[in-house]
C-alpha cells in the first residue's frame, strides 16, 4: 500500500517534538529553564488537521513546560511527555480512542521513534531525520524539523483524505 492510501486511513496522528515540531535544538536559560522554538506554519497545519476530524497527539521522550504550553495553544489534549516506550504509549492512546494501529500515524526523526513508526499504519519523518529512519517510513518531508515539515505531512494527509482543497478554499472567502 502506498503512502497516500495509508494516509487516507488516518484517524489519529502523533508527533514527536524535538527534531519534528522543533529543529531539535535545546535552549536553556542561565536559570535552567528550557526554551523551544516552534513553527507557526506547523501549528496551523496541526490545527487544520484537527479541524478535519483527525485526533492529534504528542508523544515525546523529554519533559518541557514549553511543550505543554504549545499543546494547549494548539488544542492538543493527548500529550504524553517523558515517554521511553512510544509504541506502548501509542497503543494506550489508541485503546482509549478505540482505534487500531492501522488508523494511526506518527512523525518522528530519530531511531528511538522506529518502534512506533513501524507499528503505525502511516509513518513520516523530516528531511533532516536520521538516514536509517528515512529508509523505514512511508513519507520523508522535503522540509526540516521545526521548519514546516509537520505542516507538509498534515497537508499530505488532508490531500489523501480529499479534505485539503475545501480547507484552503475557505480562506478565499
C-alpha positions as CSV (number, residue, x, y, z in Angstrom):
1,X,0.0,0.0,0.0
2,X,1.4,3.4,-0.9
3,X,1.8,6.4,1.4
4,X,-1.3,8.1,0.1
5,X,-3.5,5.1,0.7
6,X,-2.1,4.7,4.2
7,X,-2.7,8.4,5.0
8,X,-6.3,8.1,3.8
9,X,-7.0,5.8,6.8
10,X,-5.5,8.0,9.5
11,X,-7.9,8.9,12.4
12,X,-5.2,9.8,14.9
13,X,-1.8,11.4,14.1
14,X,1.0,11.6,16.7
15,X,4.1,13.8,16.6
16,X,7.4,13.8,18.3
17,X,8.7,17.2,19.4
18,X,12.5,17.6,19.3
19,X,13.5,17.4,15.7
20,X,10.0,17.3,14.4
21,X,7.9,20.2,15.8
22,X,11.2,22.0,16.6
23,X,14.6,21.9,14.9
24,X,15.9,19.7,17.7
25,X,18.0,22.4,19.4
26,X,17.7,22.6,23.2
27,X,18.0,26.1,24.7
28,X,18.5,26.6,28.4
29,X,18.4,29.9,30.3
30,X,21.0,30.6,33.0
31,X,18.3,29.7,35.5
32,X,17.9,26.3,33.8
33,X,14.6,26.9,32.1
34,X,14.2,25.2,28.8
35,X,13.1,27.1,25.7
36,X,12.0,25.8,22.3
37,X,11.1,27.4,19.0
38,X,8.0,26.2,17.2
39,X,7.0,27.0,13.7
40,X,3.7,28.8,13.1
41,X,3.4,27.0,9.8
42,X,3.5,23.7,11.6
43,X,1.0,24.9,14.1
44,X,-1.5,26.0,11.5
45,X,-1.1,22.6,9.7
46,X,-1.9,20.8,13.0
47,X,-4.9,23.0,13.6
48,X,-6.2,22.2,10.0
49,X,-5.7,18.5,10.5
50,X,-7.6,18.6,13.8
51,X,-10.4,20.6,12.2
52,X,-10.7,17.9,9.6
53,X,-11.6,15.4,12.3
54,X,-8.2,13.8,12.8
55,X,-7.2,13.5,16.5
56,X,-3.8,14.8,17.3
57,X,-1.3,13.5,19.9
58,X,2.2,14.5,21.0
59,X,4.4,11.7,22.3
60,X,7.8,12.8,23.4
61,X,10.7,11.5,25.4
62,X,11.5,14.7,27.1
63,X,9.5,16.8,29.5
64,X,9.1,20.5,28.9
65,X,6.7,23.2,30.1
66,X,7.1,24.8,26.7
67,X,5.7,21.7,25.1
68,X,2.8,21.7,27.5
69,X,2.0,25.3,26.6
70,X,2.3,24.7,22.9
71,X,0.0,21.7,23.0
72,X,-2.6,23.8,25.0
73,X,-2.2,26.6,22.5
74,X,-2.9,24.2,19.6
75,X,-5.8,22.5,21.5
76,X,-4.0,19.1,21.7
77,X,-5.3,17.2,24.7
78,X,-3.3,14.0,24.1
79,X,0.1,15.0,25.4
80,X,2.5,12.4,26.7
81,X,5.9,13.6,27.9
82,X,8.8,11.7,29.4
83,X,7.9,8.6,27.4
84,X,10.5,5.9,26.9
85,X,8.2,3.4,25.1
86,X,6.5,5.5,22.5
87,X,5.0,2.4,20.8
88,X,3.4,1.3,24.1
89,X,2.2,4.9,24.7
90,X,0.6,4.9,21.3
91,X,-1.1,1.6,22.0
92,X,-2.6,3.0,25.1
93,X,-3.8,6.1,23.3
94,X,-5.4,4.0,20.6
95,X,-7.1,1.7,23.0
96,X,-8.6,4.8,24.7
97,X,-9.8,6.1,21.3
98,X,-11.0,2.6,20.2
99,X,-8.7,2.8,17.2
100,X,-6.3,0.3,15.6
101,X,-2.6,0.9,14.8
102,X,-3.7,0.9,11.1
103,X,-5.7,4.0,11.7
104,X,-2.8,5.9,13.4
105,X,0.2,7.7,12.1
106,X,3.3,9.0,13.7
107,X,6.0,11.5,12.7
108,X,9.4,11.1,14.3
109,X,13.0,11.9,13.4
110,X,15.4,9.5,15.2
111,X,16.0,5.8,15.7
112,X,14.2,5.8,19.1
113,X,11.0,6.6,17.1
114,X,11.3,3.5,14.9
115,X,9.2,1.1,17.0
116,X,6.1,3.4,17.0
117,X,6.8,4.5,13.4
118,X,6.8,0.9,12.2
119,X,3.8,-0.1,14.2
120,X,1.5,2.7,12.9
121,X,-0.4,2.5,9.6
122,X,1.3,5.6,8.3
123,X,4.7,7.0,9.2
124,X,6.7,10.1,8.3
125,X,9.9,11.9,9.1
126,X,11.6,15.2,8.4
127,X,14.1,16.0,5.7
128,X,16.9,16.1,8.2
129,X,15.8,13.0,10.1
130,X,18.2,10.1,10.7
131,X,19.1,8.3,7.4
132,X,18.1,4.9,8.9
133,X,14.7,6.4,9.8
134,X,14.2,7.8,6.4
135,X,14.6,4.3,4.9
136,X,11.8,2.9,7.1
137,X,9.0,5.4,6.9
138,X,6.2,5.9,4.3
139,X,6.9,9.6,3.7
140,X,10.0,11.9,4.1
141,X,9.1,15.5,4.2
142,X,11.0,17.9,2.0
143,X,11.3,20.4,4.8
144,X,13.4,20.0,8.0
145,X,12.1,19.6,11.5
146,X,10.7,22.8,13.1
147,X,10.6,24.5,9.7
148,X,7.4,23.3,8.1
149,X,7.9,19.6,7.9
150,X,4.9,18.8,10.1
151,X,2.7,21.2,8.0
152,X,3.8,19.3,4.9
153,X,2.8,16.0,6.5
154,X,-0.5,17.4,7.7
155,X,-1.3,18.7,4.2
156,X,-0.3,15.3,2.7
157,X,-2.8,13.6,5.0
158,X,-5.5,16.1,4.2
159,X,-4.9,15.8,0.5
160,X,-5.0,12.0,0.7
161,X,-8.3,12.2,2.6
162,X,-9.8,14.7,0.0
163,X,-10.1,17.5,2.5
164,X,-7.3,19.9,1.8
165,X,-8.8,21.9,-1.1
166,X,-12.0,22.7,0.9
167,X,-10.0,23.8,3.9
168,X,-7.8,26.1,1.8
169,X,-10.7,27.4,-0.2
170,X,-12.3,28.7,3.0
171,X,-9.5,31.3,3.2
172,X,-10.5,32.8,-0.1
173,X,-14.0,33.8,1.1
